[in-house]
Every structure is written in structure tokens, then in C-alpha cells.
């Protein structure tokens, strides 16, 4: 009886199903984040690693791959 009164809730739950591709993209994002922090910690204060490479990797992990894993849907 509760499902018949709220069909939007059923569609939302079905729309958020993760498949293998979503988990792979999410895992890649987590790896980018982990390696970004490792690279930032191992570089010196004013090095290319700490000032350029690590922030780019963190940006890709947090802003590109993690949201992409949530948005991506197979047809």
C-alpha cells in the first residue's frame, strides 16, 4: 500500500543502482585521492609535486571521478 502511494520513491531507488562500471570509476577516484595526498606529503614545500601535480590529482579525484561514478548510468 505504501509503494502505490509514492511511485517517485521507487524510481529514485532504481535510478541509483550501482553496477561494476560505477564501482571501477569510484575506485579510480579514490586511488587518485590517495596518491595525490602521498605525492603531496613526499614532495618538498616548493616543489612541482606539492604545488602542481598533487592538487591536480586531488582535483581529478574529488571533482571529476567521484561525481562521475555517481552520475554514470549504462543504457
N, C-alpha and C positions, 0 to 999 in steps of 0.2 A: 504494500500500500504506500509506503514511503517513497519507493522508486517511481511510482506512477505520477506522483505529485511534483517531482523535481527532476525532469529529464535532463536539465542542463548539468546537473552534478554527474550524471552517468557519462556524458560526453566529455567533461573535463577530465575525469579519471581515465577514460580510454585514450584521450589525447596526450596524456603524459606518460605513456608506456615507453620504457627504455628498451632498446634492443642492443645487439652486440656492437653495432657501429657507434651508438651513443656512448657506451662504456669505453670503447677504444679512444674516442675523441676526448673524453673526460680524463682518461689515464694519461694521454699525451699532455694535456693541460697541467695536470698535477706534476708530471715529470719536468716540464718547463719551469714551473714554480720552484720545485726543489732544487734543480740545477741552477736556477737564477740566484737563489739565496746562497748556494755553495760557492758559485763564482764570485758573488759579491763579498763573501767572507774571506776568500783566499787571495783576492787582489789587494794591492796596496791602496792607500787612501785616494790618490790622484791618478790611478791607472785607467787604461782603456777598459779593463774588465769591470771595475767597480762603477765607473761613471757612464759607460755606454752599453756594453754587452749585457750585463746583469739586468739593468732596467728594461731593456728591450725584451729579454726573455720573460721577465715578470709581467710585462705588459701583454705579451702574446698569451701567456698562461691565464692571467686573470680576465683580460678584456676580450680575447678572441676565442680561445679553445673552450674554456668552461661554459660561457654562454652559448657557443655553437653546439656543444653537446646537449644543452637543454632545448635548443630550438630545432635541431635537425630531426626530420621525420622521413622515413623511407616511403616511397609511393607504392 
